[in-house]
Structure formats: structure tokens, C-alpha cells
Amino acid sequence: MYSHGSESLIKQAREIQESELQRFYGRLVKLLQGKEFGRETVDSLQRLQLILTATKYTRTLPAELQRRLFSLLSSPVEQLQVLSSAVLRETLPPSGKELNYTENIGQLNTHTAALLADLSSLCALVLRSLESRQSEGPVHSLTHTLPILNTVLTHSPECLSEDHLTLLSKKLVDWLRYASITQGGGASSGGFFIGPRSRQPVPIAELDGTVSGDFFTVLCVGQGFTEDQWMNVYSFSMLHHWLLTYHSVSSGNAAADIDDRSEVEGSVVSMVSATSSSSRLLPPKERLREKAFQYCLRLIEQSDRSERICCLVEAVCILNTVCVEEVSLVYRSFPCVKALFGRLNSDLTFARVLLPVAQFYLNHGEMVAVDCESVWKLVFGRFPAELYNDPFLAHELLRFLRLNLQNLQLRVPQYSRSFPNLLKFLAWDSPAVVDDFVDLLPSLVTTDTAVELLHTLLDLPCLSATLVLQLRATCSPISEAGGQALHSLDAFRSTKFRGLFLYLLRTEAGSGNYNRLSMLHELLAEAADWPRVAHCAQTVPLQHSSAVEGFPIVPCHAISSLSPILCLFRVFSCHLLRLCKLHPYVVVDQSHVLLEFAGTTANVYSKEEIYTHVVWVLGEYLSVSRDSRCSVKLITSCFESLEAVLFEITSSTPPPGTACPTPRVITTLMSALAKLASRSHDLIPRVSLFLSKLRTVTRGGSVTWCSDEEDLVAIVTRGEELWSLLKTPGVAQSVLTPPPHVTTPQWHRDTNMSMPLQLRTLTSLTHSQ
């Protein structure tokens, strides 16, 4: 809510009369005609801005006032720039209409850019400010150019034409490579009493204070900086973005570059001066690429004196980009990158720098035939094991994995075996990285790691608790808020259980036995209420769902060993359906476990969701058409188990304290019995007898096992449909167990059908000119 004084001012601004407003416009124009603007001018502009924003209606300013406001955009006083820009934004026409006064703007700045909804006009102003000589305007007139241009690159890169690209590439080369090498801001090498006329230019210095012997970079220091040095800094800050956006050469540009290159290659240039002079003859884009390459090498060389993480990250990223575009640069840059890795790999504080280095090795390691094993041991070994609690590194590393997923699977064998280490990021901060792992987990499922991966996901909350204990173990003594010591922490420090905790903290797959973790679950029981562990437990079902997507590549014996795990957890019931759909043979392999679960009547009431899915799976996939190992004996055994459960729940009252079974469970049981009977016709009389008795019993009114009349009607209706269907066994088998060509039709490929001809005709019509 506004204060009383503010509400009074807003009310006055809304209720101002038109005649008074016109007089106010006139007074403001007279103020703006002066050469100097005092406090009265600022107050009047603030009042005008309040009047315009206090009402929902758009007001039109007099032409003379609007022209004066446009001229204020070039004022050296930033407060006047801000106020004039704010006023004009409230009064200018909408996007798409011409701005009559943009040609009169002498200086481009962020406040001017805010007025230009049409990005084409903004690009025109950018170019005009770049092309103008420094003598035509103030010396600081270019400082806002590159930030504005970077915004255009982000939101609408198509606004820049080929001429724009050429001009900007040339300007970036000049700013990056040819900035002045003397300090700005009146720096002097003399004493305090040296006069202005006797001041001599002071050269820029390196980070250690020595005089710089090469061109200016962002790591050079001085008491002050010149305009072109500031543009050097701005250019470097947007260079990577520029290269990524505009250095994918189109067919037209590629042809022009080839022509230009042929002229360079055919010219008489001495081999001695090829590096210096030939770069000036390159096309603008290639010349910028060469200068960016030289700039980054110099930055890495300067970092020997004092490490600057952000500059190193940017330099290595730019090097990687230019090497992707120009393969010949790989051999020139690799020794520098290799030396940088050798210097930094022992210090994890430079992990942010080492990730771009790893990207460089991944992209170009095969070309230079170098062994990258030490790089991947660092990325997949020490990073997750020691920096799992660093949120920034977690984001950067997981982003690196997602962007390079296919290359990592093909070229880095350590990737798929490092999932116990990578999952530490998920165990430590599940909400922040859950989306990343949904994308990554299918790529980690292999024939060798599938079983261990899903066991690891189930024990992810235990890993989360163990990571907490690992950090807390360094603090002694430690206790909960209530003052009680943590028994789990004592167990973590005990040598007796050390092997179990070390298994959870392992860095690679295949080291240990996950069947010995039941004791560990008891030791960590008190951690179930810890917030970090609770959040981790909530993500486990989602991660299991993601991992199941990778199952088609897993062999039969590995999949078969997973079903008992999934059957133990109600939360994974829907994943059981997906698993069996991908691998129907699992049902026969695990038929004993599934029948034992489905034959227990208590599961109908306590585990309804998973029970329904297990019954459906048995009825759907116990068939010779699904698995040739499915025998009549197995079908009969399954039928008898389900028949006993269905008879029991429909002939007795539910146990005390439990609700009646839902219609879904009962109809699923009836459908499963009908499916099994259609595959073994000797069972048809038994299921038909039950269905007929069900109809007879329900005619007498309500029953104890179903409390809702509508539900009972639905059950009886389903029973009558199945009973009628089973009267014709051949039809029942076709309907309840349809052959594959019916369930997965391919009519668009069948040449005997008319549909392929129709599709080809429609295609020819839609594709014709």
C-alpha cells in the first residue's frame, strides 16, 4: 500500500485538467531550451513521468517537447537520460511504427535501446555508432554498444545482416588485438610534483606488476584504462556468445570465404611473415577466429602468474569453439591446454576450469591421439566423490554430461561404470538435479550395470544419509537437537560396519555385493526423518521410471533378477507393467514369486495397486504366444491360485478394519481367469460356473463384499460379458488373446490393402507444387 502522501500525489496526477497539463508542457519546453538543467528541470521531468504513469490512458506529447526529450537521451547526466527514456516509453507509438526522432540521437546507450521495440532500428543505431569516428561524438559513446548487441544476439539474432556481421567481426578484431598498451586515466611514471605537460605514458602491467610485453588483455592491470581497453574487456566478455551464434558458416558465406582464401593462398607472401601479414588478408570471420585464438593463448600464459578462474574458463571455452570451427588450430592449441591441465588437476578449486578442459579433450583428443584416462578419472572420480556438495559444480558437471551424452557413451567407457559416484549429486541435493538425472539414467543402463544400478537407486536414501554422516564425522562430538547422540554416526565410525558404508560410497560399479545391505538399513533407520534423506526418497520412484527406459538393451537373465525387487514396493507397480511389456519372458521366469504374491488374499486389501498390476500381468503374458516355455501346467496353476482368491473375497466379509475390495480388483481377477481359460479350454467350465453363480448371488440384493450398488452392477455386467464370450471358445481366444498382427497392425505396409495406395496418393498431392 502507498503512504498517504504518495496516494495524494497519484490522485493529483490522475485528476489534472487538460488545460493545466498544456501549460505544464509549455513551462517544461522552456526549461529544456536552456543550456544547463537545474533541479527545477529534474523535478518537472519527475512530475511529468508521474502524470503519464498514473493513468491507464496513453497521452500524446507536443512535438517540440518530444524532440527535446529525445535530445536529452544524449545528455552527459545519466539522471536526465533515465527520466527522458521513462517519459518517452509511456508516450511513444507501439512496435512497428516509425520513430521520427531516432536519427537525431547523437549517442547510443541502454536508455535509447529501451525505446526501440523494433530491433532492426536498434541494429541500425548500433552500426551507425560503430561506423562513426570517435571525433564525431563523446569518447564514451561506444561503451554501451556491445551490451546492447549481446542482448540482440540473445533474443533476436536474425536481425543482423551479413554486412552487420562483417563490420562487427572487424571491430572485435581491432578491440581484441590492437587496444592501446599504455595506461589511461592520466597515469604517470613520475613523482607527485611532475606537471601535466611532463607526464609520460605508462605501459600496462601484468598481474605480478611487471611491464607487459605483449598486447592488452583483460588480465592486464593499470591505474586507469583507455576507451579501447574497455572495449577490449567488453569484446572478450561476449566473444564466446558471438562465435557460437554466428560462426556456423552458411553455403553462401562458405563460398565467399573460399574465394577470399584462394586470393590469400595465391598471393606472394613470404613464409616468414605468414603469421602476421596473412591474418590481415583473411576474411573477417576467419581473422576474428585467429585473433580470438591468440588472445586465449595469451590469457592462459598470463594465468601462470596469478590464476583467474573465470577468465580461464572463458578462454578454454573459446579455444574449444574455434578449434571445432577450424580443425588446424587443434594442434597449435593442444600443448597449451595439456600444460594447463597438468598444472591444475591436483587442485580441485579449479574444477570449473577443468570441465572445459575435459570438453576440449572429448572433442579433440582422438585427433591428437592422446590418452584421456587421467581426465576422465578426475571428472568421474574425484569431482563427484569430493565435490558432491558443491551445487555450482553439480550443475556444471551434469550439464556437461547432458550436452555430450552420445559422445560419452561411445568414447568414454568410464562413463557408464561411474554411476555410483554420479548418483552422489542426486543423493545430496535431489530437488535441484532430479531433472538432469531423468535424462541421464537411461544412458547409464547397460547389460553389465542394470541390476546394480536399480539396486543403487533403491538404496539412494541410504547413500544420502551416509553422505551426511561423512560430513558430520569431522565434527566431534555431535548430537541431535534433543541432545541424543546419533547411533548411525557411531556405526559410521566403527570399523565393524566400515565395509558397508564404503560400498555405498564406492566410485565405480562392480565393486562389492549389494545383497549385504539389510543390516545397513537398520543402522540408518534414524536418518529417515532427515530433510535431505526425505527429499531423496521422494525422487526414487521417478528415477526408477527413467532407468526402466533403458531396459530394452538388457539381457534376459539380468531383467529376470529385477522383478522380485519391484514386487516388494507398491510405489513401483506401474513400472512393473512397463518392464513386462518390454520383456514378457520375465513373467515365466518369475512366475513362482508372482503366483505366491497373487495367491495371498491379504494382498488384495493391503497392496491393492501392485496386486492389481500383478494379476493383470499374469493374465496378459502367461501365454504360449508370448513365451514358448509357458505350459498348460503353469497356466492351470496360475488359474487355481487366482480362482481361490476371487472365490474367497466374493464369498466372505472383508477383514475388520479394511474396506471392501474395489471393482477394479475383482474385474481384473475375472478377466485374468477368462484369459487363462481361453488358452486352456478345460478351464472354461470352471470359470463359467463361477460367473453364473455370481449373477445368481447378486440377484438377491446387496452383498457383504461390495457396498456400492453401482459398483456391483459394473462387476456383474463385466461377468456377463466374459461368460457370453466363453460360450464360443474360438472367439474368446481371438478376443482375449489376439495374435500379434492384430495388436500391432501394419496396414500401411500391407500391399494387399488399399490403405498404402491411399497414403501414397495423399502424399503425392500434399507434396506436389
TIDREN-563865 format. One record per residue (C-alpha): residue in three letters; y, x, z. Coordinates in steps of 0.02 Angstrom, whole numbers, padded with zeros to 5 digits, always signed. Example, Ala and Ser with C-alpha at 12.3 -4.5 7.8 and 13.67 -1.06 7.14 Angstrom:
<rs>
ALA-00225+00615+00390/SER-00053+00684+00357/
</rs>
This chain:
<rs>
MET+00000+00000+00000/TYR+00177+00057-00036/SER+00305+00082+00102/HIS+00445-00046+00122/GLY+00571+00071+00040/SER+00457+00103-00109/GLU+00423-00082-00135/SER+00610-00115-00133/LEU+00641+00015-00270/ILE+00499-00052-00378/LYS+00566-00229-00358/GLN+00741-00174-00412/ALA+00668-00084-00563/ARG+00572-00239-00618/GLU+00719-00358-00595/ILE+00852-00253-00683/GLN+00952-00354-00809/GLU+00961-00305-00992/SER+01150-00282-00989/GLU+01140-00166-00839/LEU+00997-00071-00922/GLN+01100-00042-01080/ARG+01245+00025-00976/PHE+01124+00140-00887/TYR+01060+00203-01057/GLY+01238+00243-01107/ARG+01275+00341-00948/LEU+01114+00441-00969/VAL+01156+00485-01150/LYS+01325+00554-01093/LEU+01238+00659-00960/LEU+01115+00729-01088/GLN+01256+00777-01207/GLY+01315+00912-01086/LYS+01259+01093-01095/GLU+01199+01101-00916/PHE+01098+00971-00823/GLY+01127+00949-00638/ARG+01050+00845-00501/GLU+01127+00685-00567/THR+01033+00706-00732/VAL+00867+00732-00643/ASP+00895+00579-00532/SER+00939+00472-00683/LEU+00782+00527-00776/GLN+00676+00487-00624/ARG+00756+00314-00611/LEU+00725+00284-00797/GLN+00543+00333-00778/LEU+00526+00211-00631/ILE+00605+00069-00731/LEU+00487+00097-00876/THR+00328+00110-00772/ALA+00368-00033-00651/THR+00338-00166-00782/LYS+00191-00200-00897/TYR+00306-00227-01046/THR+00346-00083-01165/ARG+00532-00053-01182/THR+00617+00025-01333/LEU+00744+00161-01301/PRO+00902+00182-01405/ALA+00880+00306-01547/GLU+01009+00428-01479/LEU+00929+00429-01306/GLN+00756+00456-01380/ARG+00821+00602-01484/ARG+00899+00681-01329/LEU+00737+00661-01233/PHE+00641+00748-01372/SER+00760+00893-01363/LEU+00726+00908-01175/LEU+00544+00949-01215/SER+00605+01123-01265/SER+00709+01145-01108/PRO+00676+01303-01006/VAL+00673+01194-00849/GLU+00496+01127-00829/GLN+00553+00980-00722/LEU+00654+00915-00868/GLN+00504+00940-00984/VAL+00393+00839-00867/LEU+00518+00697-00845/SER+00559+00681-01030/SER+00375+00684-01076/ALA+00337+00550-00946/VAL+00476+00438-01011/LEU+00426+00459-01194/ARG+00244+00419-01156/GLU+00299+00250-01091/THR+00403+00207-01246/LEU+00326+00289-01399/PRO+00229+00185-01527/PRO+00037+00179-01516/SER-00080+00303-01600/GLY-00074+00306-01790/LYS+00115+00281-01810/GLU+00232+00421-01861/LEU+00336+00510-01731/ASN+00508+00533-01806/TYR+00567+00675-01697/THR+00420+00794-01688/GLU+00498+00901-01824/ASN+00644+00937-01707/ILE+00536+01003-01565/GLY+00575+01187-01552/GLN+00438+01235-01430/LEU+00258+01177-01416/ASN+00196+01152-01238/THR+00074+01045-01143/HIS+00204+00911-01115/THR+00235+00898-01302/ALA+00049+00891-01335/ALA+00031+00745-01214/LEU+00139+00640-01330/LEU+00031+00667-01484/ALA-00111+00543-01487/ASP-00135+00593-01670/LEU-00224+00761-01660/SER-00179+00802-01839/SER+00003+00805-01789/LEU-00041+00913-01641/CYS-00133+01037-01754/ALA+00018+01043-01868/LEU+00130+01088-01722/VAL+00005+01220-01665/LEU+00007+01300-01837/ARG+00195+01294-01851/SER+00215+01380-01684/LEU+00088+01513-01734/GLU+00168+01547-01902/SER+00345+01558-01834/ARG+00414+01729-01795/GLN+00448+01774-01615/SER+00635+01789-01654/GLU+00640+01606-01701/GLY+00606+01545-01526/PRO+00588+01595-01345/VAL+00466+01735-01305/HIS+00354+01619-01204/SER+00337+01492-01345/LEU+00155+01537-01381/THR+00086+01533-01205/HIS+00036+01350-01217/THR-00039+01362-01390/LEU-00215+01418-01352/PRO-00246+01300-01204/ILE-00194+01155-01317/LEU-00302+01221-01457/ASN-00450+01236-01340/THR-00429+01053-01295/VAL-00431+01007-01479/LEU-00591+01108-01501/THR-00672+01014-01359/HIS-00627+00836-01409/SER-00599+00835-01597/PRO-00642+00998-01686/GLU-00644+00914-01857/CYS-00453+00903-01852/LEU-00437+01086-01901/SER-00445+01126-02085/GLU-00510+01285-02168/ASP-00331+01351-02178/HIS-00314+01323-01992/LEU-00474+01420-01959/THR-00418+01568-02064/LEU-00248+01577-01982/LEU-00315+01561-01806/SER-00451+01691-01837/LYS-00319+01814-01896/LYS-00210+01779-01744/LEU-00355+01800-01624/VAL-00394+01969-01703/ASP-00214+02026-01679/TRP-00207+01969-01498/LEU-00377+02037-01451/ARG-00370+02208-01533/TYR-00187+02251-01558/ALA-00099+02197-01399/SER+00026+02324-01335/ILE-00040+02461-01220/THR+00116+02478-01112/GLN+00155+02378-00957/GLY+00279+02236-00965/GLY+00397+02160-00840/GLY+00512+02312-00826/ALA+00381+02432-00755/SER+00442+02610-00738/SER+00364+02777-00703/GLY+00523+02843-00622/GLY+00588+02830-00445/PHE+00691+02697-00360/PHE+00860+02765-00421/ILE+00815+02777-00604/GLY+00933+02670-00708/PRO+00878+02539-00835/ARG+00925+02646-00984/SER+00817+02791-00924/ARG+00662+02685-00892/GLN+00514+02740-00997/PRO+00368+02625-01046/VAL+00222+02643-00927/PRO+00048+02637-01004/ILE-00077+02511-00942/ALA-00211+02571-00821/GLU-00397+02547-00793/LEU-00469+02463-00639/ASP-00482+02629-00547/GLY-00299+02670-00582/THR-00324+02797-00721/VAL-00221+02781-00879/SER-00308+02677-01010/GLY-00358+02775-01163/ASP-00405+02627-01271/PHE-00343+02454-01319/PHE-00291+02320-01194/THR-00421+02200-01117/VAL-00425+02075-00976/LEU-00485+02213-00859/CYS-00330+02320-00884/VAL-00204+02320-00741/GLY-00018+02347-00728/GLN+00139+02293-00635/GLY+00182+02170-00772/PHE+00117+02107-00938/THR+00196+02076-01107/GLU+00183+01916-01208/ASP+00047+01982-01323/GLN-00053+02044-01174/TRP-00052+01868-01101/MET-00109+01804-01270/ASN-00249+01933-01263/VAL-00307+01857-01099/TYR-00297+01679-01167/SER-00388+01729-01326/PHE-00532+01805-01231/SER-00548+01652-01121/MET-00575+01538-01272/LEU-00663+01661-01387/HIS-00841+01607-01347/HIS-00797+01424-01371/TRP-00714+01465-01536/LEU-00863+01564-01601/LEU-00987+01428-01553/THR-00882+01292-01635/TYR-00829+01368-01800/HIS-00943+01510-01846/SER-01083+01408-01920/VAL-01045+01453-02100/SER-01046+01309-02222/SER-01103+01327-02401/GLY-00926+01337-02469/ASN-00870+01462-02339/ALA-01026+01565-02363/ALA-00989+01581-02549/ALA-00811+01635-02515/ASP-00871+01763-02387/ILE-00995+01834-02511/ASP-00857+01856-02641/ASP-00744+01942-02515/ARG-00885+02052-02455/SER-00927+02106-02632/GLU-00749+02165-02654/VAL-00760+02266-02495/GLU-00927+02342-02539/GLY-00868+02386-02715/SER-00706+02468-02661/VAL-00685+02655-02647/VAL-00685+02680-02460/SER-00736+02841-02380/MET-00889+02831-02266/VAL-00793+02924-02132/SER-00659+02790-02115/ALA-00776+02643-02147/THR-00775+02580-01968/SER-00585+02573-01952/SER-00522+02530-02126/SER-00662+02421-02193/SER-00647+02300-02048/ARG-00471+02257-02108/LEU-00541+02209-02278/LEU-00672+02091-02208/PRO-00649+01903-02220/PRO-00556+01833-02068/LYS-00709+01762-01983/GLU-00812+01920-02003/ARG-00665+02026-01947/LEU-00647+01920-01790/ARG-00832+01941-01758/GLU-00816+02131-01772/LYS-00664+02137-01657/ALA-00748+02023-01531/PHE-00897+02140-01533/GLN-00786+02293-01500/TYR-00691+02201-01363/CYS-00850+02154-01269/LEU-00922+02329-01279/ARG-00760+02395-01206/LEU-00768+02267-01064/ILE-00944+02320-01019/GLU-00888+02502-01022/GLN-00740+02460-00908/SER-00856+02370-00786/ASP-00931+02539-00740/ARG-00775+02572-00638/SER-00774+02404-00547/GLU-00893+02260-00577/ARG-00811+02095-00628/ILE-00946+01962-00637/CYS-00852+01828-00734/CYS-00792+01950-00867/LEU-00966+02024-00886/VAL-01045+01852-00905/GLU-00921+01806-01041/ALA-00938+01973-01129/VAL-01129+01965-01138/CYS-01124+01783-01197/ILE-01002+01829-01336/LEU-01109+01979-01385/ASN-01261+01868-01397/THR-01167+01743-01505/VAL-01100+01871-01628/CYS-01272+01954-01639/VAL-01351+01787-01683/GLU-01224+01768-01823/GLU-01231+01950-01882/VAL-01404+02025-01856/SER-01347+02202-01896/LEU-01246+02204-01735/VAL-01403+02190-01629/TYR-01448+02374-01650/ARG-01271+02428-01605/SER-01259+02318-01450/PHE-01434+02333-01378/PRO-01414+02506-01297/CYS-01260+02441-01205/VAL-01348+02282-01145/LYS-01502+02380-01094/ALA-01397+02501-00992/LEU-01307+02354-00909/PHE-01474+02278-00859/GLY-01535+02443-00790/ARG-01377+02459-00686/LEU-01376+02283-00614/ASN-01557+02225-00600/SER-01581+02290-00423/ASP-01432+02192-00355/LEU-01456+02003-00352/THR-01271+01973-00326/PHE-01259+01999-00514/ALA-01387+01864-00554/ARG-01255+01768-00652/VAL-01234+01918-00767/LEU-01421+01949-00783/LEU-01456+01774-00851/PRO-01351+01803-01009/VAL-01437+01972-01023/ALA-01604+01881-01018/GLN-01540+01765-01155/PHE-01499+01920-01259/TYR-01674+01990-01234/LEU-01753+01822-01278/ASN-01653+01807-01439/HIS-01663+01988-01498/GLY-01800+02076-01400/GLU-01931+02059-01537/MET-01813+02129-01668/VAL-01785+02292-01574/ALA-01969+02297-01516/VAL-01928+02317-01332/ASP-02037+02272-01182/CYS-01955+02124-01094/GLU-02080+02109-00950/SER-01958+02179-00821/VAL-01829+02049-00872/TRP-01949+01904-00851/LYS-02014+01970-00685/LEU-01836+01963-00624/VAL-01795+01791-00697/PHE-01957+01703-00649/GLY-01997+01810-00498/ARG-01855+01869-00388/PHE-01725+01739-00439/PRO-01821+01584-00380/ALA-01907+01673-00236/GLU-01748+01743-00157/LEU-01606+01635-00226/TYR-01682+01461-00220/ASN-01543+01407-00100/ASP-01404+01458-00220/PRO-01351+01296-00305/PHE-01250+01382-00441/LEU-01392+01497-00491/ALA-01513+01350-00488/HIS-01403+01255-00611/GLU-01381+01406-00725/LEU-01565+01456-00725/LEU-01629+01280-00757/ARG-01501+01258-00895/PHE-01563+01422-00971/LEU-01742+01356-00966/ARG-01697+01189-01045/LEU-01597+01267-01186/ASN-01736+01391-01228/LEU-01889+01286-01192/GLN-01980+01313-01357/ASN-01944+01499-01365/LEU-02003+01524-01187/GLN-02167+01433-01220/LEU-02200+01538-01375/ARG-02138+01709-01322/VAL-02145+01719-01132/PRO-02321+01698-01058/GLN-02250+01715-00881/TYR-02155+01551-00901/SER-02298+01427-00881/ARG-02376+01526-00738/SER-02215+01535-00638/PHE-02207+01350-00591/PRO-02246+01381-00404/ASN-02089+01487-00398/LEU-01980+01373-00505/LEU-02027+01221-00401/LYS-01938+01301-00254/PHE-01774+01244-00331/LEU-01840+01066-00333/ALA-01909+01078-00156/TRP-01745+01144-00087/ASP-01619+01029-00172/SER-01714+00887-00255/PRO-01571+00766-00293/ALA-01470+00899-00386/VAL-01608+00963-00501/VAL-01726+00816-00521/ASP-01667+00778-00698/ASP-01695+00957-00752/PHE-01874+00957-00693/VAL-01911+00791-00776/ASP-01879+00882-00940/LEU-01964+01046-00891/LEU-02127+00990-00810/PRO-02218+00934-00970/SER-02193+01109-01041/LEU-02274+01186-00886/VAL-02436+01089-00906/THR-02568+01197-00989/THR-02758+01199-00992/ASP-02758+01329-00852/THR-02619+01260-00741/ALA-02634+01070-00750/VAL-02741+01044-00594/GLU-02646+01169-00488/LEU-02478+01100-00547/LEU-02516+00923-00492/HIS-02585+00984-00325/THR-02424+01083-00304/LEU-02319+00930-00341/LEU-02413+00831-00210/ASP-02377+00969-00083/LEU-02195+00984-00134/PRO-02130+00911+00032/CYS-02234+01044+00122/LEU-02152+01177+00016/SER-01982+01104+00060/ALA-02022+01115+00246/THR-02088+01291+00226/LEU-01928+01349+00140/VAL-01827+01277+00284/LEU-01939+01367+00409/GLN-01922+01528+00311/LEU-01734+01524+00333/ARG-01744+01467+00513/ALA-01867+01604+00557/THR-01724+01728+00551/CYS-01637+01634+00693/SER-01719+01651+00863/PRO-01733+01553+00973/ILE-01719+01390+00877/SER-01749+01212+00929/GLU-01715+01034+00875/ALA-01562+00936+00929/GLY-01659+00867+01078/GLY-01693+01040+01144/GLN-01879+01045+01099/ALA-01947+01197+01011/LEU-02014+01174+00835/HIS-02204+01190+00836/SER-02203+01212+00648/LEU-02091+01364+00667/ASP-02212+01441+00791/ALA-02352+01410+00666/PHE-02250+01490+00528/ARG-02227+01647+00633/SER-02410+01651+00685/THR-02523+01771+00592/LYS-02663+01644+00606/PHE-02581+01525+00483/ARG-02483+01653+00384/GLY-02601+01644+00236/LEU-02575+01456+00215/PHE-02385+01473+00213/LEU-02394+01621+00095/TYR-02495+01514-00025/LEU-02356+01385-00030/LEU-02230+01525-00057/ARG-02330+01607-00197/THR-02236+01661-00353/GLU-02372+01634-00484/ALA-02510+01510-00521/GLY-02691+01552-00488/SER-02667+01648-00325/GLY-02753+01553-00185/ASN-02853+01395-00150/TYR-02762+01230-00136/ASN-02912+01145-00054/ARG-02872+01225+00116/LEU-02705+01141+00144/SER-02760+00995+00254/MET-02728+01098+00411/LEU-02556+01143+00347/HIS-02514+00959+00328/GLU-02546+00936+00514/LEU-02441+01086+00561/LEU-02292+01019+00461/ALA-02305+00838+00518/GLU-02146+00851+00624/ALA-02047+00900+00468/ALA-02074+00730+00386/ASP-01907+00666+00452/TRP-01803+00815+00400/PRO-01675+00757+00270/ARG-01717+00893+00145/VAL-01903+00854+00157/ALA-01874+00666+00145/HIS-01769+00686-00013/CYS-01902+00797-00088/ALA-02040+00670-00052/GLN-01941+00536-00144/THR-01943+00637-00305/VAL-02130+00673-00307/PRO-02182+00512-00399/LEU-02052+00542-00535/GLN-02108+00721-00560/HIS-02290+00667-00570/SER-02242+00544-00705/SER-02157+00684-00801/ALA-02305+00801-00782/VAL-02427+00670-00847/GLU-02338+00679-01015/GLY-02415+00849-01041/PHE-02594+00791-01015/PRO-02647+00771-01199/ILE-02669+00960-01210/VAL-02777+00971-01053/PRO-02968+00981-01071/CYS-03090+00850-01005/HIS-03154+00944-00853/ALA-02977+00976-00790/ILE-02923+00795-00811/SER-03079+00729-00725/SER-03040+00826-00568/LEU-02869+00745-00555/SER-02919+00562-00539/PRO-02977+00570-00358/ILE-02806+00638-00312/LEU-02715+00497-00398/CYS-02829+00364-00323/LEU-02780+00418-00149/PHE-02599+00373-00174/ARG-02536+00199-00205/VAL-02374+00266-00274/PHE-02466+00344-00422/SER-02551+00184-00478/CYS-02451+00167-00639/HIS-02486+00349-00682/LEU-02673+00313-00670/LEU-02655+00191-00815/ARG-02564+00320-00922/LEU-02693+00452-00878/CYS-02840+00342-00927/LYS-02754+00288-01087/LEU-02735+00469-01139/HIS-02912+00517-01082/PRO-03029+00365-01072/TYR-03179+00476-01031/VAL-03107+00502-00856/VAL-03169+00328-00808/VAL-03351+00375-00841/ASP-03330+00546-00761/GLN-03255+00471-00603/SER-03350+00305-00606/HIS-03430+00337-00436/VAL-03261+00363-00350/LEU-03181+00217-00440/LEU-03326+00097-00403/GLU-03326+00147-00220/PHE-03141+00105-00210/ALA-03153-00056-00312/GLY-03307-00116-00215/THR-03215-00113-00047/THR-03145-00286-00013/ALA-03018-00223+00114/ASN-02926-00131-00025/VAL-02881-00299-00104/TYR-02769-00336+00044/SER-02708-00162+00093/LYS-02691-00074-00076/GLU-02661-00217-00195/GLU-02561-00121-00327/ILE-02680+00025-00350/TYR-02831-00089-00331/THR-02773-00200-00474/HIS-02749-00049-00587/VAL-02920+00024-00544/VAL-03006-00142-00583/TRP-02914-00156-00748/VAL-02961+00022-00794/LEU-03146-00012-00759/GLY-03146-00170-00863/GLU-03049-00092-01007/TYR-03131+00079-01026/LEU-03313+00058-00971/SER-03371+00032-01149/VAL-03480+00123-01274/SER-03336+00115-01398/ARG-03230+00217-01276/ASP-03364+00338-01216/SER-03542+00354-01285/ARG-03604+00403-01112/CYS-03569+00227-01046/SER-03741+00149-01015/VAL-03796-00028-00980/LYS-03845+00027-00805/LEU-03668+00087-00770/ILE-03592-00074-00837/THR-03711-00179-00731/SER-03673-00077-00576/CYS-03487-00100-00600/PHE-03511-00286-00634/GLU-03607-00312-00473/SER-03477-00220-00368/LEU-03332-00321-00438/GLU-03432-00484-00431/ALA-03466-00460-00246/VAL-03282-00430-00208/LEU-03225-00580-00310/PHE-03354-00695-00229/GLU-03303-00636-00055/ILE-03115-00660-00075/THR-03136-00833-00157/SER-03256-00900-00026/SER-03177-00845+00137/THR-03012-00847+00230/PRO-02907-00687+00221/PRO-02920-00573+00374/PRO-02798-00609+00516/GLY-02626-00539+00486/THR-02646-00524+00296/ALA-02581-00634+00157/CYS-02688-00719+00026/PRO-02732-00610-00124/THR-02611-00631-00267/PRO-02663-00721-00427/ARG-02643-00556-00519/VAL-02786-00475-00422/ILE-02902-00623-00445/THR-02868-00646-00631/THR-02887-00458-00659/LEU-03057-00464-00574/MET-03111-00614-00680/SER-03053-00531-00840/ALA-03143-00369-00796/LEU-03305-00464-00764/ALA-03288-00557-00930/LYS-03257-00393-01024/LEU-03409-00311-00946/ALA-03517-00463-00981/SER-03465-00466-01164/ARG-03536-00289-01180/SER-03700-00332-01092/HIS-03746-00511-01137/ASP-03873-00526-00995/LEU-03725-00536-00876/ILE-03641-00683-00965/PRO-03737-00820-00870/ARG-03687-00746-00703/VAL-03501-00740-00738/SER-03507-00911-00824/LEU-03591-00985-00669/PHE-03453-00914-00557/LEU-03315-00980-00669/SER-03390-01154-00675/LYS-03410-01157-00484/LEU-03228-01101-00468/ARG-03171-01251-00567/THR-03280-01368-00464/VAL-03219-01299-00297/THR-03036-01313-00341/ARG-03053-01497-00390/GLY-03073-01539-00206/GLY-02892-01490-00168/SER-02819-01338-00081/VAL-02922-01184-00040/THR-02903-01058+00101/TRP-02889-00906-00013/CYS-02739-00970-00112/SER-02590-01051-00025/ASP-02486-01096-00179/GLU-02537-01239-00292/GLU-02457-01166-00448/ASP-02548-01001-00421/LEU-02711-01094-00403/VAL-02681-01188-00566/ALA-02647-01023-00655/ILE-02809-00948-00588/VAL-02913-01098-00640/THR-02833-01101-00813/ARG-02875-00919-00839/GLY-03053-00951-00782/GLU-03075-01094-00905/GLU-03011-00986-01048/LEU-03136-00848-01009/TRP-03278-00974-00985/SER-03243-01054-01154/LEU-03234-00883-01236/LEU-03401-00826-01164/LYS-03491-00977-01238/THR-03485-00879-01403/PRO-03537-00700-01357/GLY-03496-00627-01527/VAL-03320-00695-01523/ALA-03300-00645-01341/GLN-03343-00465-01381/SER-03221-00460-01527/VAL-03080-00532-01421/LEU-03112-00443-01255/THR-03168-00278-01331/PRO-03083-00267-01501/PRO-03130-00121-01616/PRO-03005+00023-01637/HIS-02948-00032-01811/VAL-02887-00195-01733/THR-02800-00120-01583/THR-02717+00016-01687/PRO-02688-00062-01858/GLN-02627+00045-02004/TRP-02594-00090-02133/HIS-02452+00010-02207/ARG-02580+00140-02262/ASP-02717+00024-02323/THR-02708+00022-02513/ASN-02810-00140-02518/MET-02670-00233-02430/SER-02512-00298-02510/MET-02401-00227-02373/PRO-02395-00047-02440/LEU-02335-00113-02608/GLN-02202-00218-02523/LEU-02144-00070-02419/ARG-02132+00042-02572/THR-02034-00092-02664/LEU-01912-00116-02521/THR-01892+00072-02505/SER-01851+00092-02688/LEU-01724-00048-02677/THR-01636+00019-02523/HIS-01632+00197-02589/SER-01576+00154-02763/GLN-01396+00186-02814/
</rs>
